[in-house]
Amino acid sequence: MDTDAELLRTAGLRVTTPRLAVLRSLGTMPHATADDVLTALASELPTTSHQAVYGVLGALTGAGLVRRIEPAGSPARYERRTGDNHHHVVCTMCGAVQDVDCAVGHAPCLTPSETHGFAVTTAEVTYWGICERCAAAEQDAAAPEQSAAVDGTATPVAHEQPEHP
């Protein structure tokens, strides 16, 4: 399929300006929150409300055109990459999210050791860590502390630790 309009029609959804705009914004901003989408639409559709964005995201998610992910401790995020077995890595400091392809075989995590009677249809794996940008910033921030410790001028600094899921 060539266009977002065709995707919407094939999914049984009406083609509307807000739906097309949300799909376009998610195409350029993977893992966007509803607020991110609303901000992106502000110049094109200035009267769009939070409710309208949530409604469109719900319809697109329900139709399988968009995937909703919910990393612990952060708002729901939306992406257009659907229908494959990919996971996510989330920075515990800034919340940045990146896709991670399944490392071994075809959907190995869809075969749990025990189903407890559930018909398992999908699995979500989230890796947590510190992104390169935050790691570099931490290293830069630690450099003055390390040099101060050497010359005896260090002042203890309390660092807040983000909550880990």
Solvent accessible surface area in square Angstrom, and as a share of the most:
residue,aa,sasa,rsa
1,M,144,0.64
2,D,133,0.69
3,T,66,0.39
4,D,31,0.16
5,A,21,0.16
6,E,68,0.30
7,L,51,0.25
8,L,0,0.00
9,R,148,0.54
10,T,95,0.55
11,A,40,0.31
12,G,67,0.65
13,L,33,0.16
14,R,178,0.65
15,V,51,0.29
16,T,30,0.18
17,T,77,0.45
18,P,47,0.30
19,R,43,0.16
20,L,41,0.20
21,A,1,0.01
22,V,1,0.00
23,L,0,0.00
24,R,118,0.43
25,S,11,0.07
26,L,2,0.01
27,G,49,0.47
28,T,113,0.65
29,M,59,0.26
30,P,81,0.51
31,H,13,0.06
32,A,3,0.03
33,T,14,0.08
34,A,4,0.03
35,D,79,0.41
36,D,57,0.29
37,V,0,0.00
38,L,33,0.16
39,T,105,0.61
40,A,45,0.35
41,L,3,0.02
42,A,54,0.42
43,S,108,0.69
44,E,83,0.37
45,L,35,0.17
46,P,104,0.66
47,T,135,0.78
48,T,28,0.16
49,S,54,0.35
50,H,91,0.41
51,Q,140,0.62
52,A,41,0.31
53,V,1,0.00
54,Y,109,0.42
55,G,42,0.40
56,V,17,0.10
57,L,1,0.00
58,G,45,0.44
59,A,28,0.22
60,L,0,0.00
61,T,44,0.26
62,G,73,0.70
63,A,36,0.28
64,G,43,0.41
65,L,29,0.15
66,V,3,0.02
67,R,45,0.17
68,R,104,0.38
69,I,7,0.04
70,E,107,0.48
71,P,9,0.06
72,A,56,0.44
73,G,92,0.88
74,S,39,0.25
75,P,84,0.53
76,A,19,0.15
77,R,40,0.15
78,Y,6,0.02
79,E,1,0.01
80,R,68,0.25
81,R,87,0.32
82,T,52,0.30
83,G,89,0.86
84,D,65,0.34
85,N,40,0.21
86,H,2,0.01
87,H,5,0.02
88,H,7,0.03
89,V,53,0.30
90,V,5,0.03
91,C,6,0.04
92,T,19,0.11
93,M,84,0.37
94,C,57,0.34
95,G,20,0.19
96,A,42,0.33
97,V,10,0.05
98,Q,117,0.52
99,D,49,0.26
100,V,45,0.26
101,D,91,0.47
102,C,32,0.19
103,A,92,0.72
104,V,108,0.62
105,G,66,0.63
106,H,177,0.79
107,A,14,0.10
108,P,64,0.40
109,C,46,0.28
110,L,61,0.30
111,T,114,0.67
112,P,52,0.33
113,S,125,0.81
114,E,101,0.45
115,T,55,0.32
116,H,142,0.63
117,G,79,0.76
118,F,150,0.62
119,A,94,0.73
120,V,64,0.37
121,T,117,0.68
122,T,91,0.53
123,A,28,0.22
124,E,111,0.50
125,V,46,0.27
126,T,53,0.31
127,Y,101,0.38
128,W,86,0.30
129,G,29,0.28
130,I,87,0.44
131,C,37,0.22
132,E,158,0.71
133,R,169,0.62
134,C,14,0.09
135,A,46,0.36
136,A,51,0.40
137,A,59,0.46
138,E,84,0.38
139,Q,132,0.59
140,D,101,0.53
141,A,57,0.44
142,A,32,0.25
143,A,52,0.40
144,P,81,0.51
145,E,66,0.30
146,Q,118,0.53
147,S,69,0.44
148,A,22,0.17
149,A,67,0.52
150,V,134,0.77
151,D,98,0.51
152,G,66,0.64
153,T,95,0.55
154,A,54,0.42
155,T,102,0.59
156,P,131,0.83
157,V,87,0.50
158,A,104,0.80
159,H,111,0.49
160,E,171,0.77
161,Q,140,0.62
162,P,48,0.30
163,E,169,0.76
164,H,116,0.52
165,P,94,0.59
